[in-house]
Amino acid sequence: MDQEARLDYLIDYLWSENPNALEQMVQSKAGSVEEKIALFRGLCNIRQPEPISEQFVKVQDAFLTQWNNERHLTSLHDLEAVQQQLYLWQGDITSLAVDAIVNAANSEFLGCMQANHHCIDNIIHTRAGVKLRLDCDELIKAQGRKEPVGKAKITKAYNLPSEYIIHTVGPFIDQRGTSPLREQLLASSYKSCLALADQYQLDSLAFCCISTGEFNFPNQRAAEIAIQTVKEYMRNTDSKLQVIFNVFKDEDLQIYQSLLARKE
Amino acid sequence: MKKRGNFLFIEKNDDVYTLSMTPELQDDIGTVGFVEYMHGDTLNVDDSILNIEASKTVIDVASPLAGKIVERNEAAINEPILLSSAKTEENWVVKLTDVDEEAFNQLEEA
């Protein structure tokens, strides 16, 4: 099966198991391969955490392996430390081949369920595959309540080039702006991810800019808290973890460059 | 004597320390809709006391002091909105004993 044939199979499967999918979809027709990828993504995004056939997973994994690997992947060896154990890299976090990447999750914890939404949670779940949501569902059901802000949970990364995903829910900023509690919760998200990475004895961890996207945390202040919290953690724990600050937007790249250029 | 820490008030009466919600915390999280206490009566500093689902967020509230839980606000489990109340007799969270008085004294004044 080539990629297009795999997509056709996957899309058919997803349509047939969810007859009501149409209402939630941005787009429902697909001609080109790109459109089929978008359709496949949307159908995966809205899919409830229900059991999936082995055959689907087999075809999906074959498709995702090729789709994920036809991009240039970046590993720690490609990067140069800007400060001891600290790295800065701009790009798509799902193309990082490191031990763990951090996902900015929400308290429902199932991954973004909005078809083709442009957020990190969405692309991470899309490129990892549908089994990631099943894992998240199991974790959150075992917990018996929604995921609190500032904590962290780890899952396998499935089809992503990284080994693990560490999911954390950052604070949401409404029209009233940041507050001491929200700043502390953001720091807590960073600390919880670092502690979990060390607990799993990982060597490298890539952070996204937690809370800055959909959650509206001001970029400059978020970056200050991120860097300060990671440095404090390193000092207090003697952790050997290599930490990558992954930025997507140019604005964040500039902020991190300027903050990391300062030595203590 | 009243202190604050981890966005909670701590009021000392003899050897019993009552932890309650600060207006700042209440304001930040919105109306409380669900409350679940953690198991176990022994707390270390920063251990979670309870999980709160409120209109604006879901958070674990952590203890600013080590100690032993002698009483929980059981009424808040059935009526979570009590934790959004302005009155301490309604919005208290736990009562602790076996608290190091020195650690209490070092907390910020309320």
Interface residues (C-beta under 8 A of the other chain):
Chain A: S107 R145 K146 E147 P148 V149 G150 K151 V169 P171 F172 D174 S179 P180 L181 R182 L185
Chain B: F7 E24 L25 D28 F34 E36 N51 E53 K56 T57 V58 I59 D60
